[in-house]
Amino acid sequence: MKILYSLCMALILLMGGCDRKQEVTSQGTPLMVGVSADNRPFEYYQEGKMVGFDIDLIRLVAARLGRPLVLKDMSFDGLLGALQSHSIDLAISAMTPTEDRIKAVDMTQKYHEAKTELVCLKTSPITSLEDVRGLVLGVQQGSTHEQFAKQELVGPFKVTLKSLNKVPELIQEIRIGRISCLIIGHGEARAIAEEMPELKTVPIDRNSTGGEAIALPKGSNLTAPINEVLTELKKEGTLQKLARQWLKE
């Protein structure tokens, strides 16, 4: 088993290159994995390769299962449909296991707990969630942040919501002044601010979005084995190391 694991890891590392649609590693019957690779630091492109917390994690999972890997880049709001049509075997893209998602697909145990922050221009007067009243806010379409904003901000805070598929599109909307800020996870917010010094992050008084899990088609025979691997990685401290490396936690 250790020999098989080592061989798989070597193949994955050697075949790390990808185009901007999919990444293929090793040979044989692969795991077809859907990602929305516009979500730094979870999944994004760096020098033409998909990298990030989720990418490193799913490579480890595939290696432990002894399976090669194909990463398919698609829009975030298309991931559940791809699972339901069995176009992919699983999806990993900082996805929270909400009630609606659990009804539609299988979700593994959480591999990370998430907090929520705002991203806005550094010159913005926004310093807390209270300051967004009456403003235009951006969210990624299909995300739990969109759900949160619709339920808790649109009515009580009288905000206008702008939902787009891709995070870079939302950042551009901030820069040109069409939205005041973006609601996004802690890790993503910090990565954006590090890369773009004209932006800042604002923590909000909301402890968690529920964390992230891997999604699979209903009744998938991969759900239990992947849960076992996630438990192993958690006990070994590997998940915590990935969080320190990619999310600065």
HELIX and SHEET records of a PDB file:
HELIX    1   1 LYS A    2  LEU A   14  1                                  13    
HELIX    2   2 PHE A   53  LEU A   65  1                                  13    
HELIX    3   3 PHE A   76  GLY A   78  5                                   3    
HELIX    4   4 LEU A   79  GLN A   84  1                                   6    
HELIX    5   5 GLU A   99  ALA A  104  1                                   6    
HELIX    6   6 LEU A  129  VAL A  132  5                                   4    
HELIX    7   7 THR A  144  GLU A  152  1                                   9    
HELIX    8   8 VAL A  167  ARG A  175  1                                   9    
HELIX    9   9 HIS A  186  GLU A  195  1                                  10    
HELIX   10  10 THR A  223  GLU A  236  1                                  14    
HELIX   11  11 THR A  238  LEU A  247  1                                  10    
SHEET    1   A 6 GLN A  22  THR A  25  0                                        
SHEET    2   A 6 LEU A  69  ASP A  73 -1                                        
SHEET    3   A 6 LEU A  31  VAL A  35  1                                        
SHEET    4   A 6 LEU A  90  MET A  95  1                                        
SHEET    5   A 6 ALA A 213  LEU A 216 -1                                        
SHEET    6   A 6 ASP A 106  MET A 107 -1                                        
SHEET    1   B 2 TYR A  44  GLN A  46  0                                        
SHEET    2   B 2 LYS A  49  VAL A  51 -1                                        
SHEET    1   C 5 THR A 160  LEU A 164  0                                        
SHEET    2   C 5 VAL A 136  GLN A 140  1                                        
SHEET    3   C 5 CYS A 181  GLY A 185  1                                        
SHEET    4   C 5 THR A 116  LEU A 121 -1                                        
SHEET    5   C 5 LEU A 199  PRO A 203 -1                                        
END                                                                             
